Amino acid sequence: MSEQASATHRVVINDEEQYSIWWIDRDPPVGWHVEGFTGSQEDCVAYIDGVWTDTRPASLRRRMAEQADNG
């Protein structure tokens, strides 16, 4: 069986650049989009651990950057 065929989950991301996993045979919830990585639940969690290094919502990161720029 191929790795794709044995995948049970996929990584999804929302507009705030927050990651989660979702079942591969279901559409993501409203507000979430398929990120592209698929695999077992454990593989998806490991992938997220590697790419989601700043867990603050994107809007908070932007606001903090603006405040730092305005000093």
C-alpha positions as CSV (number, residue, x, y, z in Angstrom):
1,M,0.0,0.0,0.0
2,S,1.4,3.4,-0.9
3,E,2.1,6.1,1.7
4,Q,-0.7,8.2,0.2
5,A,-3.2,5.4,0.4
6,S,-2.3,4.7,4.0
7,A,-2.7,8.4,5.0
8,T,-5.4,9.0,7.5
9,H,-5.0,12.7,8.3
10,R,-3.9,15.9,6.6
11,V,-2.6,19.2,7.9
12,V,-4.9,22.2,7.7
13,I,-4.2,25.9,8.3
14,N,-6.5,28.9,9.0
15,D,-6.2,32.6,8.1
16,E,-4.4,33.2,11.4
17,E,-1.7,30.7,10.3
18,Q,-2.6,28.3,13.0
19,Y,-2.2,24.6,12.2
20,S,-4.3,21.5,13.0
21,I,-4.9,18.1,11.6
22,W,-8.1,16.8,10.0
23,W,-9.3,13.5,8.7
24,I,-8.3,13.0,5.1
25,D,-11.7,11.8,4.0
26,R,-13.6,14.9,5.2
27,D,-13.6,18.5,4.0
28,P,-11.8,20.9,6.4
29,P,-14.0,22.9,8.8
30,V,-15.1,26.4,7.7
31,G,-12.2,28.8,7.9
32,W,-9.6,26.1,7.4
33,H,-7.7,25.2,4.3
34,V,-5.7,22.1,3.2
35,E,-2.0,22.8,3.8
36,G,-0.7,19.9,1.7
37,F,0.9,17.4,4.1
38,T,-0.8,14.1,4.6
39,G,0.0,11.1,6.7
40,S,-0.8,9.3,9.9
41,Q,-2.0,11.3,12.8
42,E,1.5,11.1,14.4
43,D,3.2,12.1,11.1
44,C,1.0,15.1,10.8
45,V,1.6,16.2,14.4
46,A,5.4,15.8,13.9
47,Y,5.2,17.9,10.7
48,I,3.3,20.7,12.5
49,D,5.8,20.6,15.3
50,G,8.5,21.3,12.8
51,V,6.9,24.1,10.8
52,W,4.7,25.9,13.4
53,T,7.5,27.5,15.5
54,D,5.6,30.7,16.4
55,T,2.2,29.8,17.7
56,R,0.9,33.3,18.1
57,P,-1.9,34.2,15.7
58,A,-0.8,36.0,12.6
59,S,-2.8,39.1,13.5
60,L,-1.0,39.3,16.9
61,R,2.4,38.9,15.2
62,R,1.6,41.8,12.8
63,R,0.4,44.0,15.5
64,M,3.5,43.4,17.7
65,A,5.7,44.1,14.6
66,E,3.9,47.4,14.0
67,Q,4.3,48.4,17.6
68,A,8.0,47.6,17.5
69,D,8.4,49.6,14.2
70,N,6.6,52.6,15.8
71,G,8.8,52.3,18.8
